[in-house]
């Protein structure tokens, strides 16, 4: 427990102990009043620390002394001014503080600070590297590959905690000098600090390759500053406003470098670069290098308005224009002194010159000309105008530290625009039945993609029926179609982006990307709720989505997902509430693939050539139930008390069949992956007993069980020495099932 937490905890407990005597629910100070509450306590048994990163992934339960909540509300008796302060999880890594004050009708100021922890591993991540800023160095190197590399990793890899802590602070001010005029301003600051996983590679070859991936973590030190200001004028049913929003991103680490353990010529400055690198030659570059997120900025200007027209009609509209800039300098193409090239020698500038100027327009009209009819129409336009220049790299010798000159490739500035028109009429047929219809037309104009223009239409009805005050039904259906005229994945600009020669075939023509291919969608949802008696509410829902890609011979061809659910809420008597719900989700998909060594002229039969079909299902079940009981005074418990109980169970499974291929026509052409699954259980019990009118004791217990089988993570061991217990991917393979038991006791005082 660090000093900050100790002082905060002791100070809070002293405040609690100083106020144990009975007091009124509100404290007067002359013309001012104060009220609030404070809760503090302890976790008697420390939460397990090692190997429970997933349990504490976004929360902090490591310390034993806790202050779950503080609140203080101040005001004057004339109700002109107000101050409210709230604190949650005081001095913990997931703490939050908020302050709001002002003068009613004139000034409102809100400030908030909170932290978001993200734990990747506790005591099981390991690395042989020493890290200083963005530079990773080795104090020793292996004497060879295979067992020698394995022994070196085992001897030199050091365990450490890998986590991120993001601090967020924001301030919002709203000033209204007159009822018609409002000024506003906001500031937001974000600062993630810590580490996250990263794999550094020197040479790409056959998969999985042999020891070509190095275990690293990325040091994180970002700063994001968001600013905004605005003015709004409203009178006689009309409003007009103007806003400016600016964002600035700064990264302390622009470049990441790491020593190559497979160049054994020496350590540090004694290492000698080599122009030739293989995974077994123990030569190659002394260091690898990669660019991190570049610093950038964005500016947006917004004009909006709204007003009332005759026939009970309302109109709203907005225009937004911005410019987003990024001109960080390029890093050298390689760290290998034997392969160094200047940017000018490969036809590249010293920096990107990134310039995107987006424009957005939106107009909405909502009218209720006659009592049973409501009409809503919307038009929107978005233009992603990318003015960043295309950059072509010619004759690059250092791509992935390969000595051979590479085919020219181009960094192409993709751009697009989108228009949407929607119409949504609703007609109340009877007092209990309303009919709704939705129609939407969308068109996209793309620059540099496989399809240069696409249109999509969506339409469908919806019904809302309340035959009785206690019974409700809702149902809707939508159909959508997206075309892909002139789909061409070998357009000259695309081939050049992939590193090919313009006019050269780079991809199979019948292999279509699912986000641009022709698409038919059918979506249905049903909902029903009933309250047969006042104390009992029942509900059920069903959603089904079906996506078909009729023109795709290879690639994704079909997906569907459906999710039925049901639940109940029951209050058999005042102060007693029971609830439960159950849901089941399933996602099915299938695609056609083929061995890239041979490109068939047309889609062949499955099992006869080097093409195969893959099918998969992701499914899960979730059940949640609990109770909330206010227990009145009785012979055993002379004062009121409160009991809360909740249990959650979630299980998921991912199955993939026929997802690989061997030689064409072989009996074992389709190879199944092992299933991936997870299971999660959580039990929460909390009991509160009122010791006094303004003092209560809280006792709680949490139980959590987690288990998972992730073949993708387990299979990473093919990239590392087979005998090593230290994962090349920072300990992910060592994450094991766990059970966590947490009990706490706190005092809560109100004044």
C-alpha positions in Angstrom: 0.0 0.0 0.0 1.6 3.3 -1.0 1.7 6.5 1.1 -1.0 8.2 -1.0 -3.5 5.4 -0.2 -2.5 5.1 3.4 -3.0 8.8 4.1 -6.2 9.0 2.2 -7.5 5.9 4.0 -6.5 7.0 7.5 -8.0 10.5 7.0 -11.3 9.0 5.8 -11.5 6.6 8.7 -10.8 9.4 11.1 -13.7 11.3 9.6 -16.0 8.3 10.1 -15.0 7.7 13.7 -15.4 11.4 14.5 -19.1 11.3 13.4 -20.4 8.1 15.1 -22.8 10.0 17.3 -26.4 10.5 16.1 -26.9 13.5 13.9 -29.6 15.2 11.8 -29.9 14.3 8.1 -28.8 17.9 7.3 -26.3 20.3 8.9 -27.0 24.0 8.9 -24.2 26.7 8.7 -26.0 30.0 8.9 -27.5 30.6 5.4 -26.0 27.4 4.1 -26.7 23.7 4.4 -24.6 20.6 4.1 -25.4 16.9 3.7 -23.6 13.9 2.5 -22.3 10.4 3.2 -19.0 8.6 3.7 -18.3 4.9 3.5 -15.0 3.2 4.5 -13.8 -0.2 5.5 -11.5 -3.1 4.7 -11.0 -6.4 2.8 -9.9 -8.7 5.6 -8.3 -11.3 3.3 -6.0 -9.9 0.5 -7.1 -10.5 -3.0 -4.8 -13.0 -4.8 -2.2 -11.2 -6.8 -0.4 -13.6 -9.2 -2.2 -14.9 -12.3 -5.5 -13.1 -11.8 -4.9 -10.2 -14.2 -8.2 -11.0 -16.0 -10.2 -10.7 -12.7 -8.6 -7.3 -12.0 -8.4 -6.3 -15.7 -10.3 -3.0 -15.3 -10.5 -2.7 -11.5 -8.3 -2.4 -8.5 -8.8 -4.8 -5.5 -5.2 -5.2 -4.5 -5.2 -3.1 -1.3 -7.1 -4.1 1.9 -8.2 -0.7 3.2 -11.0 0.7 0.9 -13.1 3.8 0.7 -15.9 3.0 -1.8 -17.8 6.3 -1.6 -17.7 9.9 -0.4 -20.4 12.5 -1.1 -20.8 16.1 0.0 -23.6 18.5 -1.0 -23.6 22.2 -0.1 -26.1 24.9 -0.9 -27.7 28.1 0.4 -31.2 28.1 1.9 -32.4 30.6 -0.8 -31.5 27.9 -3.3 -29.3 30.2 -5.4 -26.0 28.3 -5.3 -24.9 24.6 -5.2 -21.8 22.5 -4.7 -21.6 18.7 -5.0 -18.5 16.6 -4.6 -18.5 12.8 -5.2 -15.6 10.3 -4.8 -15.6 6.6 -5.6 -12.9 4.1 -4.8 -10.8 6.7 -3.1 -7.0 6.3 -3.7 -7.5 3.1 -5.7 -6.3 2.7 -9.3 -10.0 2.8 -10.5 -10.8 6.0 -8.5 -13.1 8.7 -9.7 -13.7 12.2 -8.4 -16.3 14.7 -9.6 -17.1 18.3 -8.6 -20.1 20.3 -9.7 -20.9 23.9 -8.6 -22.6 27.0 -9.9 -25.6 29.3 -9.6 -29.0 28.1 -10.6 -30.0 29.4 -14.1 -26.7 31.2 -14.7 -23.5 29.2 -14.3 -22.8 25.5 -14.2 -19.3 24.0 -13.8 -18.6 20.3 -13.9 -15.1 18.8 -13.3 -14.2 15.1 -13.2 -11.1 13.0 -12.8 -11.0 9.2 -13.0 -8.5 6.4 -13.8 -9.0 3.3 -15.9 -6.7 0.4 -15.1 -6.0 -2.3 -17.7 -4.0 -5.2 -16.4 -2.6 -7.6 -19.0 -0.7 -9.9 -16.6 0.4 -10.1 -12.9 3.8 -11.7 -12.3 3.7 -14.1 -15.3 4.8 -11.9 -18.2 8.5 -12.3 -18.9 11.2 -10.8 -21.2 15.0 -11.0 -21.5 15.1 -7.3 -22.6 16.1 -4.3 -20.6 13.9 -1.3 -21.5 14.8 2.4 -21.4 12.2 4.6 -23.1 11.6 3.2 -26.6 14.9 1.2 -26.7 15.1 -2.5 -25.8 18.6 -3.9 -25.2 20.1 -7.3 -24.3 22.9 -7.8 -21.9 23.6 -11.3 -23.4 22.7 -13.4 -26.4 22.2 -17.1 -27.0 24.9 -19.2 -28.5 22.7 -20.8 -31.1 19.1 -21.7 -32.0 17.0 -24.6 -30.8 18.0 -25.9 -27.3 20.6 -23.1 -26.9 18.0 -20.4 -27.5 15.6 -22.2 -25.2 18.2 -22.4 -22.4 19.1 -18.7 -22.8 15.5 -17.6 -22.6 14.9 -19.7 -19.5 18.0 -18.2 -17.8 17.5 -14.5 -18.8 13.8 -13.9 -19.1 12.6 -11.8 -16.1 9.0 -11.7 -14.9 7.2 -8.4 -14.6 3.7 -6.9 -14.4 2.3 -5.5 -17.6 -0.5 -3.0 -17.3 -1.9 0.4 -18.5 -3.3 3.1 -16.3 -5.3 5.8 -18.1 -5.9 9.1 -16.3 -8.8 11.2 -17.7 -9.7 14.7 -16.6 -12.4 16.9 -18.1 -14.0 20.3 -17.3 -17.3 21.5 -18.7 -18.6 25.1 -18.2 -22.0 26.4 -19.2 -22.9 30.1 -18.8 -26.3 31.5 -19.5 -26.4 35.3 -19.0 -29.9 35.6 -20.5 -32.6 33.0 -21.2 -31.8 33.2 -24.9 -28.0 33.1 -24.9 -25.7 30.4 -23.7 -21.9 30.1 -23.8 -20.1 26.8 -23.3 -16.6 25.5 -23.1 -15.0 22.1 -22.4 -11.5 20.6 -21.9 -10.6 16.9 -21.8 -7.2 15.4 -21.0 -6.2 11.7 -21.4 -2.9 10.2 -20.4 -2.5 6.4 -20.8 0.8 5.2 -19.1 2.3 1.7 -18.9 2.9 -1.2 -21.3 1.0 -3.3 -23.8 2.0 -6.4 -25.8 4.0 -6.1 -29.0 5.7 -8.5 -31.3 8.8 -7.4 -33.2 9.8 -9.2 -36.3 13.0 -9.3 -38.4 12.2 -11.5 -41.3 8.9 -13.0 -42.7 9.1 -16.5 -44.1 7.1 -19.7 -44.1 4.6 -19.9 -41.3 5.1 -20.4 -38.4 8.8 -19.9 -39.1 11.6 -20.5 -36.7 12.2 -18.0 -33.8 11.6 -14.9 -35.9 9.4 -13.1 -33.5 10.8 -11.4 -30.4 8.9 -10.9 -27.1 8.5 -7.2 -26.4 6.1 -4.8 -24.8 5.4 -1.3 -26.0 6.0 1.5 -23.5 2.9 3.7 -23.5 3.0 7.4 -22.7 0.3 9.2 -24.7 -1.2 12.7 -24.2 -4.5 13.7 -25.8 -5.8 17.2 -25.3 -9.4 18.0 -26.5 -10.7 21.6 -26.4 -14.1 23.0 -27.3 -16.1 26.2 -27.1 -19.5 27.2 -28.4 -22.3 29.8 -28.3 -26.1 29.2 -28.7 -28.9 31.6 -29.2 -32.6 30.5 -28.9 -35.8 32.5 -29.1 -39.4 32.1 -30.3 -39.0 28.4 -31.1 -35.8 28.8 -33.1 -32.2 28.1 -32.2 -28.8 28.6 -33.8 -25.4 27.7 -32.5 -21.7 27.6 -33.3 -19.0 25.2 -31.9 -15.3 24.6 -32.3 -13.7 21.3 -31.3 -10.0 20.7 -31.3 -7.9 17.6 -30.5 -4.1 17.2 -30.1 -2.4 13.9 -29.7 1.3 13.7 -28.5 3.3 10.4 -28.2 6.5 10.5 -26.1 7.8 7.4 -27.9 7.9 7.9 -31.7 10.2 5.0 -32.4 10.7 1.5 -31.0 14.1 -0.3 -31.4 15.1 -3.8 -30.1 18.3 -5.9 -30.2 18.3 -9.0 -32.4 19.1 -12.0 -30.2 20.0 -14.0 -33.3 22.9 -11.8 -34.3 25.5 -13.2 -32.0 28.5 -11.1 -33.2 28.4 -9.1 -30.0 26.3 -7.2 -27.5 25.6 -3.4 -27.8 28.2 -1.5 -29.8 30.2 -4.7 -30.4 27.4 -6.1 -32.6 28.2 -6.1 -36.3 25.4 -5.7 -38.9 25.1 -8.2 -41.8 23.2 -7.8 -45.1 22.1 -11.4 -45.0 19.7 -12.8 -42.4 18.1 -16.2 -41.8 16.7 -17.6 -38.7 19.6 -20.1 -38.4 22.6 -18.1 -39.6 23.0 -16.0 -36.4 23.7 -12.9 -38.5 21.5 -10.1 -39.9 20.7 -6.7 -38.4 21.8 -5.8 -34.9 18.5 -4.1 -34.2 14.9 -4.0 -35.3 13.0 -0.8 -35.5 9.3 0.2 -35.8 7.4 3.5 -35.8 4.9 4.2 -33.0 1.7 6.2 -33.2 2.6 9.7 -34.7 1.6 12.9 -33.1 -1.4 14.6 -34.8 -4.1 17.2 -34.5 -7.7 17.8 -35.6 -9.9 20.8 -35.8 -13.7 20.8 -36.4 -16.1 23.8 -36.9 -19.8 23.1 -36.4 -22.9 25.2 -37.1 -26.3 23.9 -36.1 -29.9 25.1 -35.9 -33.4 24.1 -35.1 -36.9 25.6 -35.4 -40.6 25.1 -35.5 -42.8 25.4 -38.6 -46.6 25.3 -39.0 -48.5 22.0 -38.9 -46.7 20.9 -35.8 -43.4 20.5 -37.7 -39.9 20.7 -36.3 -36.7 21.0 -38.4 -33.1 20.5 -37.3 -29.8 20.8 -39.2 -26.1 21.0 -38.8 -23.0 21.6 -40.9 -19.5 20.5 -39.9 -16.1 21.1 -41.5 -12.7 20.1 -40.3 -9.1 19.6 -41.1 -7.0 16.7 -39.6 -3.2 17.0 -39.9 -0.3 14.6 -39.3 3.2 15.5 -40.5 5.4 13.4 -38.3 8.8 12.7 -39.9 9.5 9.2 -41.3 12.0 7.1 -39.5 14.9 5.6 -41.5 13.9 2.5 -43.5 16.1 0.2 -41.5 18.5 0.1 -38.5 20.8 -2.2 -40.5 23.9 -0.1 -41.5 24.6 -2.6 -44.4 21.2 -1.8 -46.0 20.7 1.9 -45.3 19.0 4.0 -47.9 18.0 7.6 -47.8 14.3 8.4 -48.2 15.1 10.5 -51.3 16.8 7.5 -53.0 13.5 5.6 -52.9 11.4 8.5 -54.0 9.9 9.3 -50.6 9.6 12.7 -48.8 10.9 13.2 -45.3 7.3 13.2 -43.8 3.8 12.2 -44.6 2.1 15.6 -45.1 -1.2 14.0 -43.9 -4.2 16.3 -44.6 -7.8 15.1 -44.3 -10.6 17.7 -44.6 -14.0 16.1 -43.7 -17.3 17.7 -44.3 -20.6 16.6 -42.8 -24.1 17.9 -43.3 -27.4 16.7 -41.7 -31.0 17.9 -42.1 -34.0 16.4 -40.3 -37.7 17.2 -40.4 -40.2 15.7 -38.0 -43.9 16.5 -38.6 -47.2 15.5 -37.0 -49.7 17.2 -39.5 -52.7 15.1 -38.2 -53.1 13.3 -35.0 -52.5 9.7 -36.0 -49.7 10.4 -38.5 -46.1 11.2 -37.7 -43.5 11.8 -40.5 -39.7 11.9 -40.1 -37.3 12.4 -42.9 -33.5 12.8 -42.7 -30.7 13.6 -45.2 -27.0 13.4 -44.4 -23.9 13.8 -46.4 -20.3 12.9 -45.3 -17.2 13.6 -47.4 -13.9 12.2 -46.3 -11.7 14.4 -48.5 -8.2 13.0 -48.2 -5.6 15.4 -49.6 -2.6 13.4 -48.4 -0.3 12.9 -51.3 0.3 9.4 -52.6 3.9 8.2 -51.8 5.6 5.6 -54.0 8.7 3.7 -52.7 10.9 2.4 -55.4 13.7 -0.2 -55.1 13.5 -0.5 -51.3 16.2 -2.9 -50.2 15.6 -2.8 -46.5 11.9 -3.9 -46.3 11.9 -6.4 -43.4 15.7 -6.2 -43.5 15.9 -8.1 -46.8 18.9 -7.2 -49.0 17.1 -7.8 -52.4 15.4 -4.8 -53.9 11.6 -4.9 -53.5 9.0 -4.2 -56.1 7.7 -0.6 -56.0 4.8 -0.1 -53.7 2.5 2.9 -53.0 1.0 4.4 -49.9 -2.4 5.4 -51.4 -4.6 8.1 -49.7 -8.1 6.4 -49.7 -11.1 8.8 -49.8 -14.8 8.4 -49.9 -18.1 10.2 -49.6 -21.5 8.9 -48.4 -25.1 10.2 -48.8 -28.1 8.9 -46.8 -31.8 9.6 -47.3 -34.3 8.0 -44.9 -38.1 8.3 -44.5 -39.9 6.9 -41.5 -43.7 7.4 -41.3 -45.7 6.1 -38.3 -49.5 5.8 -38.3 -51.6 5.0 -35.3 -54.2 2.6 -36.8 -56.2 2.3 -33.5 -55.6 3.3 -29.9 -53.8 0.1 -29.4 -52.0 -0.5 -32.7 -49.3 1.6 -34.4 -47.7 0.8 -37.8 -44.3 2.0 -38.7 -42.3 1.8 -42.0 -38.7 2.6 -42.6 -37.0 3.3 -46.0 -33.3 4.2 -46.4 -31.1 4.8 -49.4 -27.4 5.1 -49.1 -24.7 5.7 -51.7 -21.0 5.6 -51.4 -18.4 7.0 -53.8 -14.9 5.5 -53.2 -11.5 6.5 -54.3 -8.9 3.7 -54.5 -11.1 0.8 -53.3 -12.3 -2.3 -55.2 -15.7 -0.8 -55.9 -15.9 2.9 -56.9 -19.6 3.4 -56.3 -22.1 1.4 -54.2 -25.8 1.8 -53.5 -27.7 0.2 -50.6 -31.4 0.3 -49.9 -33.1 -0.8 -46.7 -36.8 -1.0 -46.0 -39.2 -2.8 -43.7 -42.3 -2.5 -41.5 -42.7 -2.5 -37.7 -45.8 -3.0 -35.5 -46.4 -1.9 -31.9 -49.5 -3.5 -30.4 -50.9 -2.9 -26.9 -54.2 -4.9 -26.8 -54.4 -4.5 -23.1 -52.7 -2.1 -20.6 -50.8 -5.1 -19.2 -49.7 -6.6 -22.5 -47.3 -5.3 -25.2 -46.1 -6.8 -28.5 -43.5 -5.3 -30.9 -42.2 -6.7 -34.2 -40.1 -5.4 -37.1 -38.5 -6.7 -40.2 -35.9 -5.1 -42.5 -34.4 -6.1 -45.8 -31.3 -4.5 -47.3 -29.5 -4.9 -50.6 -26.0 -3.6 -51.4 -24.7 -3.9 -54.9 -21.0 -4.0 -56.1 -20.9 -2.9 -59.7 -17.5 -3.2 -61.4 -15.8 -4.9 -58.5 -12.1 -5.0 -59.4 -9.5 -6.1 -56.9 -6.8 -5.8 -59.5 -7.2 -2.1 -60.4 -3.8 -0.6 -61.2 -3.7 1.6 -58.1 -4.6 -1.3 -55.8 -2.0 -3.6 -57.3 0.6 -0.9 -56.7 -0.5 -0.5 -53.1 0.1 -4.2 -52.6 3.6 -3.9 -54.0 2.9 -5.1 -57.5 3.4 -3.7 -61.0 0.4 -1.7 -62.5 -1.6 -4.0 -64.7 -0.3 -7.2 -63.0 -2.8 -9.6 -61.5 -2.2 -9.6 -57.7 -5.4 -11.3 -56.4 -7.9 -13.9 -57.5 -10.7 -12.1 -59.3 -13.4 -14.1 -57.6 -12.0 -13.4 -54.1 -14.2 -10.5 -52.8 -13.9 -8.5 -49.6 -17.0 -8.9 -47.5 -17.3 -5.2 -46.6 -17.5 -4.3 -50.3 -19.1 -7.4 -51.9 -22.8 -7.6 -53.0 -24.8 -8.2 -49.9 -28.4 -9.2 -49.0 -29.5 -8.7 -45.4 -32.7 -9.8 -43.6 -33.2 -8.7 -40.0 -36.1 -9.6 -37.7 -36.8 -8.7 -34.0 -39.7 -9.7 -31.8 -40.5 -8.5 -28.3 -43.3 -9.2 -25.8 -43.9 -8.1 -22.2 -46.8 -9.0 -19.9 -47.9 -8.0 -16.4 -50.6 -10.5 -15.5 -50.6 -9.2 -11.9 -49.3 -5.9 -10.6 -46.3 -7.6 -8.8 -45.1 -9.7 -11.8 -43.6 -8.7 -15.1 -42.6 -11.2 -17.8 -40.7 -10.4 -21.0 -39.2 -12.2 -24.0 -37.3 -11.1 -27.1 -35.9 -12.6 -30.2 -33.4 -11.1 -32.8 -32.3 -12.7 -36.0 -29.8 -11.3 -38.6 -29.0 -13.1 -41.9 -26.2 -11.9 -44.3 -25.7 -13.4 -47.7 -23.0 -12.7 -50.3 -24.5 -14.1 -53.5 -21.7 -13.0 -55.9 -18.7 -14.2 -53.7 -17.2 -17.5 -55.0 -14.2 -17.2 -52.5 -14.2 -15.4 -49.2 -17.1 -15.0 -46.8 -20.4 -16.3 -48.2 -22.9 -16.3 -45.4 -23.4 -15.3 -41.7 -26.3 -15.4 -39.4 -26.9 -14.7 -35.7 -29.9 -15.2 -33.5 -30.4 -14.4 -29.8 -33.6 -15.4 -27.9 -33.9 -14.2 -24.4 -36.5 -14.2 -21.6 -36.8 -12.8 -18.1 -39.0 -12.0 -15.2 -39.3 -9.4 -12.4 -41.4 -10.2 -9.3 -42.2 -8.1 -6.2 -44.3 -10.4 -3.9 -44.5 -7.7 -1.3 -43.2 -4.2 -0.7 -39.5 -4.1 -0.3 -38.9 -7.5 -1.8 -37.8 -7.9 -5.4 -36.7 -11.0 -7.4 -35.4 -10.9 -11.0 -34.0 -13.3 -13.5 -33.2 -13.4 -17.2 -31.7 -15.9 -19.7 -30.2 -15.3 -23.1 -28.7 -17.5 -25.8 -26.6 -16.2 -28.7 -25.3 -18.0 -31.8 -23.3 -16.7 -34.7 -22.8 -19.0 -37.8 -20.6 -18.4 -40.8 -19.1 -20.1 -43.8 -16.5 -19.2 -46.4 -14.6 -20.7 -49.3 -10.8 -20.7 -49.3 -8.1 -22.1 -51.5 -4.4 -22.9 -51.4 -2.6 -19.7 -52.6 0.0 -21.8 -54.5 -2.5 -22.6 -57.2 -5.3 -20.3 -58.5 -8.2 -22.2 -60.0 -10.0 -20.7 -63.0 -13.4 -21.3 -61.3 -14.8 -22.5 -58.0 -14.1 -26.2 -57.9 -16.0 -28.9 -56.0 -15.0 -29.3 -52.4 -12.6 -32.1 -51.7 -11.3 -32.5 -55.3 -8.8 -29.7 -55.6 -6.9 -27.3 -53.3 -10.1 -25.4 -52.4 -12.0 -26.0 -49.2 -15.0 -24.8 -47.2 -14.8 -23.5 -43.6 -17.8 -23.4 -41.3 -17.9 -22.0 -37.8 -20.2 -21.3 -34.9 -19.7 -18.9 -31.9 -22.4 -19.5 -29.3 -23.0 -18.6 -25.7 -25.4 -18.8 -22.8 -26.0 -16.3 -20.1 -28.2 -16.6 -17.0 -28.6 -13.9 -14.4 -30.8 -13.9 -11.3 -30.9 -12.2 -7.9 -32.9 -10.6 -5.2 -33.1 -7.3 -3.4 -34.9 -7.4 0.0 -35.5 -4.6 2.5 -35.9 -6.3 5.8 -38.1 -4.4 8.3 -37.3 -4.4 12.1 -38.2 -7.6 13.8 -37.6 -9.6 17.0 -34.1 -10.7 15.8 -33.1 -7.5 14.0 -34.5 -4.5 15.9 -33.4 -2.0 13.1 -34.0 -2.1 9.3 -31.5 -4.0 7.1 -31.1 -4.7 3.4 -29.9 -7.8 1.5 -28.8 -8.0 -2.1 -27.8 -11.2 -3.9 -26.9 -11.7 -7.6 -25.5 -14.6 -9.5 -24.2 -14.6 -13.1 -23.2 -17.6 -15.2 -21.8 -17.2 -18.8 -20.4 -19.9 -21.0 -19.2 -19.5 -24.6 -17.8 -21.8 -27.3 -16.2 -21.3 -30.7 -16.1 -24.2 -33.2 -14.5 -24.2 -36.6 -14.7 -27.1 -39.0 -12.9 -27.9 -42.3 -10.6 -24.9 -41.9 -7.4 -26.1 -43.5 -6.1 -27.9 -46.6 -3.3 -30.3 -47.4 -2.4 -31.6 -50.9 -5.2 -31.4 -53.4 -7.7 -34.2 -53.3 -6.2 -35.8 -50.1 -8.6 -37.5 -47.7 -7.5 -35.2 -44.9 -7.9 -32.0 -47.0 -10.1 -30.4 -44.4 -8.5 -30.0 -40.9 -10.6 -28.9 -37.9 -9.3 -26.5 -35.3 -9.8 -27.4 -31.6 -12.7 -25.6 -30.0 -12.2 -22.3 -28.2 -14.3 -21.8 -25.1 -14.7 -19.8 -21.9 -16.7 -20.0 -18.7 -17.5 -17.3 -16.1 -19.3 -17.3 -12.8 -19.9 -14.6 -10.3 -21.8 -14.5 -7.0 -22.3 -11.1 -5.2 -23.8 -10.9 -1.7 -24.2 -7.7 0.2 -25.9 -7.1 3.5 -26.5 -3.7 5.1 -27.7 -3.2 8.7 -28.6 0.2 10.2 -26.8 0.6 13.5 -28.3 4.1 13.9 -30.5 6.3 11.8 -27.5 7.7 10.0 -24.9 4.9 10.5 -24.9 1.5 8.7 -22.6 -1.4 8.5 -22.1 -3.2 5.1 -20.8 -6.7 4.8 -20.2 -8.2 1.3 -18.8 -11.2 -0.4 -17.8 -11.8 -4.1 -17.0 -15.1 -5.7 -15.6 -15.3 -9.2 -14.6 -18.3 -11.3 -13.0 -18.0 -14.8 -11.9 -20.6 -17.2 -10.9 -20.5 -20.9 -9.4 -22.7 -23.6 -7.9 -20.5 -26.3 -6.2 -22.5 -29.0 -5.0 -19.4 -30.8 -2.9 -18.4 -27.7 -1.8 -22.0 -26.9 -0.7 -22.5 -30.5 1.8 -19.6 -30.2 4.3 -22.0 -28.7 5.2 -23.0 -32.3 7.0 -19.6 -32.5 9.1 -20.2 -29.5 11.4 -22.9 -28.0 9.2 -25.9 -27.2 10.8 -26.6 -23.8 10.7 -23.1 -22.4 8.2 -22.1 -19.7 8.6 -18.5 -20.6 6.1 -17.4 -23.3 7.4 -15.4 -26.2 4.1 -13.6 -26.1 4.5 -12.3 -22.6 3.0 -15.0 -20.5 -0.4 -15.4 -22.3 0.0 -19.2 -22.5 0.4 -19.4 -18.7 -3.0 -17.8 -17.9 -4.8 -20.5 -16.0 -8.4 -21.0 -14.6 -8.8 -19.2 -11.3 -11.2 -18.8 -8.3 -11.3 -15.6 -6.4 -13.0 -15.0 -3.1 -13.3 -11.4 -1.7 -15.0 -10.3 1.5 -15.3 -6.8 2.8 -16.8 -4.8 5.7 -17.5 -1.1 5.7 -19.2 1.6 7.7 -21.5 4.1 6.0 -22.4 7.4 7.7 -24.9 9.9 6.4 -25.4 13.5 7.6 
